[in-house]
Amino acid sequence: MAKSKEKQYIYIVQSSKEMTRCKIGKTNNLERRLKEYNNMTGKSKDTLYTYLFACEVKDMSEMENDLKKMFITLREETSKEMYFYNSALFKDYIKYVKLHPLFVKEVIAKAENKNQIVKIVKKTTPTLEERGVTRKELLQKAQKVNNDEFYTRYEDVEKELSKYNKSVWKNKTVFCNCDDPVDDDERRTSAFPLYFIKNFHEFGLKKLICTHYSGGLDLFNQKAKGYIFTKDGFKEFREYPEGYTGSFDHPLSLKILKEDADIVCTNPPFSRAIEYWKMIIESGKKFLIISAQTNPITKAFISYFKDNQVWAGYNRVDWFLTPKKEITSNPCFWYTNIKIKNRPRFKHLKIMPLKEIPEKYKRYDDSKILLVDNCYIPNDYKKPFAISNHPIFSGILEKGYKIIDKDWSYIAFVNGKQCFRRVLVQKI
Ligand SMILES: C[S@@+](CC[C@H](N)C(=O)[O-])C[C@H]1O[C@@H](n2cnc3c(N)ncnc32)[C@H](O)[C@@H]1O
C-alpha cells in the first residue's frame, strides 16, 4: 500500500534566552523538531525552546521561500532562518502565513503573555504597538495628518519595474513627480530615479524628469528649494525655476505632465492620494505608482477600478524607510494602467461553484449578502457578493467579474457586528 503523504508544517519557534529573535522553519514532524532544538541546548532549563505558532501548509518549501522573500529585511543573516521578533512583527508573520494560499490550518498558537518584556528590535522604529496605534489607525492618520515621509526601497522598485516588458519604456519620457530628487550621492537619491538612471540605456529611455518637493521634511537632504532634474540622453541638468515648489500640482509640474511625460512613476504622498489619483488618471498618461492596499475598497478610488482605469501591478509593498533610514511597515501595493500579461496572481484565485467553497470562507451577512474570503470566488452565483481587496490584487476583475455600479465600500454586519470593508462584485 502506498505510504500516505506526510503532513507539512511551518513553525515559529523561540528560545527563552533570545526574546528578540525567532526562527521560522519547516518540518514534517513538529514533535521531533522541537525535541531536537531542546536537545541541542543541553539539559539547561533556562534555554528552553517553545513553539509560538505552527500551522499545516500545502507546500512547506514554497511557503518558506515566500516568507524569506517577504521578510528579507527582518532576517538576522540571510544564511540563517532567524528573524527579528517583537509582538507586532510576530503578528505580521502570522498574518502573512494565514493569508497565504498554501495555508491549511493553524495547529499551535501561543497565548499572548501580557507580562512578557519585549525589547525594541535592532534597527527598527518602535513598533506600532509600542506607539499605541494599530496599522489601520496609522494609515488613517497618514491620510489625514500629512504623514507622508515613507521612502521607497530600491529593491521594491526593481522587483516591480523589472517585471514589465522593456518595450514599455522604449523612447519614453518617465516623470517622477513626488519628491524624487537626484544627487551625486546615491543615498540622497530617490529609488525611482536611481533605478531609471541605472537602466536608462538598457530600457532605451528618451528622457527622465524628476522633481524635488520643497514642502516636506526634506528627507533626502536636498535643502528647501524645489527643483527639476532632467536626464536627456547623456545630458543631465537641474533647474531651480523662480517660485517652484516641486509640488505635483504646481503649474510647471502639470505642464511637464501634459507636454513631456509618457509614463509617471513614483510613490505619491499618502495624505494627497485622492487628488493625486484624480490628476494622474485625468491626465490620460501611463502610470505605475505605489498606494495603500485599501484603495480598491475605499470609496474615493473604487470607481477607477470599476471603470478599468487602474488595476493592480505585480507586487505588494510592505516595507519602507523612515527619514532615519530605518525600516517601517505600511501595507501598500503597486497600481498601474500598463497592461499586465498573464498575471501571476491569477493562481491565487479559487474560482468554483458556491457549494464547493469551504464553509469557513463563505457566509451571509445580516442583509443576506454573500461574503467570501481567502480568494474563493463562486462561479455559479448570480447575485452581487462582497470580497476584500485581495481578489482585486489577484485580477478577479479580469476574469469575468465586475464591481457593481455603486462607488461605495461595502461594510457588512454579521449578527450586528461590523466586519472589515469590502467591495461588491458580480459575475458578468
Ligand atoms: C511616500 S513619500 C515618497 C518619496 C519618494 N517618491 C520615494 O518613493 O521614496 C511621498 C513624498 O511626497 C512628498 N510630497 C508631499 N506633498 C507633495 C506634493 N504636493 N507634491 C510632491 N511631493 C509631495 C513628501 O514630502 C514625501 O517626500
The ligand as a Gaussian input file, in Angstrom:
#p B3LYP/6-31G(d) Opt

LIG

0 1
 C        5.655000      58.442000       0.302000
 S        6.917000      59.645000       0.123000
 C        7.801000      59.021000      -1.256000
 C        9.038000      59.771000      -1.589000
 C        9.755000      59.247000      -2.837000
 N        8.926000      59.439000      -4.008000
 C       10.060000      57.767000      -2.672000
 O        9.401000      56.976000      -3.319000
 O       10.939000      57.432000      -1.877000
 C        5.950000      60.960000      -0.551000
 C        6.753000      62.210000      -0.741000
 O        5.929000      63.176000      -1.357000
 C        6.244000      64.435000      -0.784000
 N        5.108000      65.330000      -1.004000
 C        4.170000      65.764000      -0.136000
 N        3.323000      66.595000      -0.744000
 C        3.747000      66.699000      -2.039000
 C        3.289000      67.441000      -3.151000
 N        2.244000      68.225000      -3.063000
 N        3.945000      67.299000      -4.321000
 C        5.025000      66.475000      -4.439000
 N        5.512000      65.754000      -3.388000
 C        4.881000      65.872000      -2.217000
 C        6.506000      64.117000       0.681000
 O        7.255000      65.151000       1.284000
 C        7.278000      62.818000       0.561000
 O        8.640000      63.094000       0.403000

